[in-house]
Amino acid sequence: LFLLATITLLGYPLWCESVTGDVATTATILGATASGVGSAALFWRERTRRSNQLYRMEKELNAESLAVRVPVNAAISSARPTARLKDLKSKRRILAIRGSKEQLSDSAVWDTLCILRRRLVQSQTLVVLVPTDKSQREDWGWDAKQLGSALWLADPLNVDGQDGWIKYFSELLSNDANGGDENKDDDKLAWFALNFKGRSIASGLGEAPRVLELMGQQLQPMELLDETDEAELSEDVPAARQILECQKKFYSVLTDSSDETEMQPIFTSRPAEEVDEVLEGGGRIDGWDKCLEPGARPAGMVIASSDVYIASDTLAYSTCVEFPPNAGIDGATLLAVQRWERETTGDGDWKLELHQTIPWSAGSRAGGTLRCDCRGCVALARGQDRRTFGGLIG
């Protein structure tokens, strides 16, 4: 339509007299020309938008042929079936991350995934780590005692073959819509996420995905969350029980106490970088004296479905699902993550460094996140959705 209007307006001096019976004047010619140029700009914008849509659809269709080995419960079967992403539509969400051994083993990638492993299963998300250097999960920090069957981690098949995972990532990152064998971004960490329909929902280049925020906005739970869900605890990891006891103590003070001095011994004295990040951006912090006031503290809130990940002798994480009062089956539950540290190995006391929560319930997107350290809590509101490197898939 815009193209037809452009041709008509720019050809106005040629057909004006024969159609209207009037001779075109300078003013009418200038007006028609300006309108024609504007119509041409609108045509080009629409053409570009539709081309991008077709290109995105092509890339999503190409992803369907990628294959993985699907994890299974080792207690039931040792055989792991293979499947294409097309076969996993309506069954699994996909989070694919490509990188080198150093990039995939980085704590921002591997540890974060291990910390949220139970939540990935609850959201029916399969993580596919695509190594560019033939490294394997053992090279990234695999701990069978803590991770067990890892029902959230799928192995990529045909990694570096024709029409394989690495080739696919290279085509996504190519500036040429037809793809290419060479790309200056091939050495950078890259990732994308697909929903149940196989459509792109997020992507990134050069930075690890913020999985917690991604779960709040795109990877909501598919399993029914219940206040009676028990904690998952590995008996082979003694420190895990200590962390769970510390977590219970923290929530006891958070929900039942108005005295901020009871919170002080739970936290380490060192401020958390994540809270500083918000403050440096102009955010406001509410001290624990304000957070624990009657009417402000989450009195009556309960937690369930706790688990623990021990990253090292001096660093550990715990997660849980928070159930505010009267949340109900379809209520506004929250996903919480705590980071714990201790100065010495062995019998040192675990101290809480960072507590973070994000709304996490089926059918709703998180509007923000709460971060707390020894000083108090800051709120971070959700900004406008942003996709990097041109929207990897769209």
C-alpha positions in Angstrom: 0.0 0.0 0.0 2.8 2.4 0.9 4.7 1.5 -2.3 1.6 2.2 -4.4 1.1 5.5 -2.6 4.8 6.4 -3.2 4.5 5.7 -7.0 1.2 7.6 -7.2 2.5 10.7 -5.3 5.8 11.0 -7.0 4.2 10.6 -10.5 1.6 13.4 -9.7 3.0 15.9 -12.2 2.6 13.3 -15.0 -1.1 12.3 -14.4 -2.4 15.5 -12.7 -3.7 17.3 -15.8 -5.1 14.2 -17.6 -6.9 13.0 -14.5 -8.0 16.2 -12.7 -8.1 18.6 -15.7 -5.9 21.0 -13.7 -2.3 21.9 -14.4 0.0 21.0 -11.6 1.4 24.0 -9.8 4.7 24.3 -8.0 3.0 24.1 -4.6 1.1 21.0 -5.4 4.1 19.3 -6.9 6.2 20.1 -3.8 3.4 18.8 -1.6 3.0 15.6 -3.6 6.8 15.0 -3.6 7.0 15.5 0.1 4.1 13.1 0.7 5.7 10.6 -1.7 9.0 10.7 0.2 7.2 10.2 3.5 5.2 7.3 2.0 8.5 5.8 0.7 10.0 6.0 4.2 7.0 4.2 5.7 7.2 1.6 3.0 10.9 1.0 3.8 10.2 0.8 7.5 7.4 -1.8 6.9 9.6 -3.7 4.5 12.4 -3.9 7.1 10.0 -4.9 9.9 8.5 -7.7 7.8 11.9 -8.9 6.6 13.1 -9.1 10.2 9.9 -11.1 11.1 10.6 -13.6 8.3 14.3 -13.8 9.3 13.2 -14.5 12.9 10.8 -17.2 11.8 13.5 -18.8 9.6 15.9 -18.9 12.6 13.3 -20.4 14.9 12.5 -23.1 12.3 16.2 -23.8 11.9 16.5 -24.3 15.7 13.9 -27.1 15.5 16.5 -29.5 13.9 19.0 -29.2 16.7 19.2 -32.3 18.8 19.9 -33.1 22.5 20.2 -36.0 24.8 17.3 -35.6 27.3 18.1 -36.2 31.0 16.2 -38.9 32.9 15.9 -40.0 36.5 18.9 -42.3 37.1 16.9 -44.2 39.7 14.4 -45.2 37.0 16.5 -45.6 33.9 20.1 -45.2 32.7 19.0 -44.8 29.0 18.8 -41.2 27.9 16.7 -40.6 24.8 17.6 -38.2 22.1 15.2 -35.6 20.8 15.1 -32.6 18.4 14.0 -29.3 19.8 11.0 -29.7 17.5 10.0 -32.8 19.5 10.2 -30.9 22.7 7.7 -28.2 21.8 4.9 -27.9 24.4 7.0 -30.1 26.7 10.1 -28.1 27.6 11.4 -24.6 27.5 15.0 -24.3 26.3 18.0 -22.2 27.5 21.0 -22.7 25.3 24.4 -21.2 26.2 27.5 -21.4 24.0 31.0 -20.7 25.3 34.5 -22.0 26.0 35.4 -24.0 29.1 36.4 -20.9 30.9 33.1 -19.1 30.0 30.8 -22.1 30.9 32.6 -22.9 34.2 32.4 -19.2 35.3 30.4 -18.9 38.5 28.0 -16.5 36.7 27.0 -19.4 34.4 27.7 -22.8 36.0 27.1 -21.9 39.7 24.0 -19.9 38.9 22.5 -22.8 37.0 23.3 -25.3 39.8 21.9 -22.9 42.4 18.6 -22.7 40.5 18.5 -26.3 39.4 15.3 -27.2 41.2 13.6 -24.1 39.9 14.6 -25.0 36.3 13.0 -28.4 36.8 9.8 -26.8 38.2 9.6 -24.5 35.2 10.2 -27.4 32.8 13.3 -25.7 31.4 16.1 -27.7 29.8 19.6 -26.1 29.8 21.9 -26.9 26.9 25.5 -25.9 27.3 27.3 -25.9 24.0 31.1 -26.0 24.4 33.3 -24.5 21.7 36.4 -26.4 22.8 35.0 -30.0 23.4 34.9 -29.5 27.2 32.5 -31.5 29.2 30.4 -31.0 32.4 33.3 -32.4 34.5 35.4 -29.5 33.3 32.8 -27.0 34.3 32.5 -28.1 38.0 30.2 -31.2 37.9 29.5 -32.5 41.4 27.4 -35.7 41.2 26.8 -35.7 45.0 24.9 -32.4 44.8 23.5 -32.5 41.3 22.4 -36.1 41.0 20.5 -36.9 37.8 20.5 -33.2 36.8 17.0 -33.3 35.2 17.5 -29.7 34.0 20.7 -30.4 32.0 20.6 -31.8 28.5 23.6 -32.7 26.4 23.9 -31.2 22.9 24.3 -33.6 20.0 26.2 -32.8 16.8 27.9 -29.9 18.5 30.4 -29.0 15.8 29.0 -30.9 12.8 27.2 -29.6 9.7 23.9 -28.0 10.8 25.0 -28.5 14.4 24.9 -26.3 17.5 28.0 -24.2 16.9 27.1 -23.6 13.2 23.7 -22.5 14.3 25.1 -20.0 16.8 27.5 -18.7 14.2 24.6 -18.0 11.8 22.7 -16.3 14.5 25.6 -14.0 15.3 26.4 -13.2 11.6 25.6 -9.8 10.4 24.8 -11.4 7.0 21.3 -12.7 6.9 22.5 -15.7 5.0 24.9 -16.6 7.7 28.7 -17.1 7.3 31.6 -19.2 8.5 33.5 -16.3 10.0 32.3 -14.0 12.7 34.1 -11.7 15.1 31.7 -12.7 17.9 32.4 -16.4 17.7 34.7 -16.2 20.8 32.1 -14.5 23.0 29.6 -16.2 25.3 26.2 -16.3 23.6 22.8 -17.6 24.7 19.1 -17.7 23.8 15.9 -19.0 25.4 12.9 -20.5 23.7 9.4 -20.9 25.1 7.1 -23.9 24.8 6.1 -22.9 21.3 9.7 -22.7 20.2 9.6 -18.9 20.0 12.5 -16.7 21.1 11.9 -15.0 24.5 15.4 -13.7 25.3 19.0 -13.7 24.1 22.4 -12.2 24.9 26.0 -11.8 23.8 29.1 -11.3 25.9 27.3 -11.5 29.2 25.9 -14.5 31.1 22.1 -14.7 31.3 20.6 -13.3 34.5 18.8 -16.6 35.1 16.9 -15.4 38.3 15.4 -12.4 36.5 14.7 -14.6 33.5 12.8 -17.1 35.6 10.7 -14.3 37.1 9.8 -12.9 33.7 9.8 -15.8 31.3 10.4 -19.1 33.0 7.6 -19.3 35.5 6.8 -22.5 37.4 4.7 -25.2 35.7 4.6 -27.5 38.7 2.1 -26.8 41.5 3.9 -25.0 44.3 2.7 -26.0 47.7 3.5 -24.9 51.3 4.1 -28.6 52.2 6.9 -29.1 49.6 9.8 -30.6 51.5 13.4 -29.5 51.3 15.9 -31.3 49.1 18.9 -32.2 51.1 21.9 -34.3 50.1 23.0 -36.4 53.0 26.5 -36.6 51.4 27.0 -32.9 51.9 27.0 -32.1 55.7 27.3 -28.4 55.2 23.9 -28.3 53.4 22.1 -29.1 56.7 23.9 -26.2 58.4 22.8 -23.8 55.6 19.2 -24.9 55.9 19.3 -24.2 59.7 20.7 -20.8 59.0 18.0 -20.2 56.4 15.3 -21.1 59.0 16.8 -18.7 61.5 16.8 -15.9 59.0 13.1 -16.3 58.2 12.2 -16.7 61.8 13.6 -13.2 62.5 12.3 -11.8 59.2 8.7 -12.8 59.9 8.4 -12.7 63.7 10.8 -10.1 65.1 10.7 -6.3 65.2 14.2 -6.0 66.6 16.9 -5.3 64.0 19.6 -6.3 66.4 18.4 -9.9 66.0 19.2 -9.7 62.2 22.7 -8.4 62.7 24.4 -11.7 63.8 22.8 -13.5 60.8 24.5 -11.3 58.2 28.1 -10.8 57.4 29.3 -7.2 58.0 30.4 -6.7 54.4 27.9 -5.0 52.0 26.8 -6.9 48.9 27.8 -5.7 45.5 24.3 -6.3 44.2 22.9 -3.9 46.7 25.6 -1.3 46.0 24.7 -1.6 42.3 21.2 -0.4 43.0 22.4 2.4 45.3 24.9 3.7 42.8 22.1 3.9 40.3 20.1 6.2 42.6 18.1 3.6 44.5 17.0 3.9 48.1 17.8 1.5 50.9 15.4 0.8 53.8 17.3 -0.2 57.0 16.3 -3.3 58.9 14.7 -1.2 61.5 12.2 -0.1 58.9 11.9 -3.5 57.2 11.0 -5.3 60.5 8.4 -2.8 61.6 4.9 -4.2 62.3 3.0 -3.9 59.0 6.2 -3.9 57.0 7.7 -7.3 57.8 6.1 -10.3 56.1 4.4 -11.7 59.2 2.8 -15.0 58.6 4.8 -15.8 55.5 6.0 -19.4 55.2 8.7 -21.0 53.1 8.9 -24.4 51.4 10.8 -26.4 48.8 14.2 -25.3 50.1 17.5 -26.6 48.7 21.2 -25.9 49.0 24.2 -25.7 46.7 27.7 -25.7 48.2 30.0 -23.8 45.8 33.1 -24.1 47.9 34.2 -24.6 51.6 33.5 -20.9 52.2 30.7 -20.1 49.8 27.1 -21.6 49.6 23.7 -20.8 48.3 20.1 -21.7 49.3 16.8 -21.2 47.6 13.2 -21.5 48.6 9.7 -20.5 47.6 8.0 -17.9 49.8 4.3 -18.1 50.4 2.9 -14.8 51.7 -0.2 -15.0 53.9 -3.4 -16.0 52.1 -1.4 -16.7 48.9 -3.6 -19.6 47.9 -2.9 -22.1 45.1 -2.8 -19.4 42.5 -1.3 -16.8 44.8 1.7 -14.5 44.4 4.5 -16.8 45.4 8.1 -15.6 45.4 11.4 -17.3 44.6 14.2 -16.4 47.1 17.9 -17.0 46.9 20.4 -16.5 49.7 24.2 -16.3 49.4 26.2 -17.5 52.5 29.8 -17.3 53.3 32.2 -18.1 56.1 35.7 -16.9 56.7 37.3 -20.2 57.6 36.6 -23.8 56.5 35.5 -26.5 58.8 33.6 -25.2 61.8 33.3 -21.6 60.9 29.8 -20.0 61.1 27.9 -19.4 57.9 26.9 -15.7 57.5 24.3 -14.4 55.1 25.8 -12.0 52.5 22.8 -11.5 50.1 19.1 -12.2 50.2 17.2 -11.7 46.9 13.5 -12.4 46.1 11.6 -12.2 42.8 7.9 -12.9 42.2 7.6 -16.3 40.7 4.1 -17.8 40.0 2.4 -19.3 37.0 0.8 -16.9 34.6 2.4 -13.7 35.9 5.6 -11.8 35.2 7.9 -10.4 37.8 7.6 -6.6 38.1 10.8 -6.2 40.1 13.2 -7.8 42.6 14.2 -7.2 46.2 17.8 -7.4 47.4 18.9 -7.3 51.0 22.3 -7.3 52.8 23.5 -6.3 56.3 22.3 -2.7 55.8 18.7 -3.4 54.7 16.8 -3.9 51.5 16.5 -2.2 48.1 13.8 -2.6 45.4 14.7 -2.8 41.8 11.8 -2.3 39.3 11.6 -4.1 36.0 12.8 -2.0 33.1 11.8 -2.2 29.4 12.5 -5.6 27.8 15.8 -5.5 26.0 17.3 -8.1 23.7 21.0 -7.8 22.8 22.9 -8.2 19.5 20.0 -7.3 17.4 17.7 -9.8 19.0 19.5 -13.0 18.5 16.4 -14.7 17.2 14.1 -11.8 17.1 
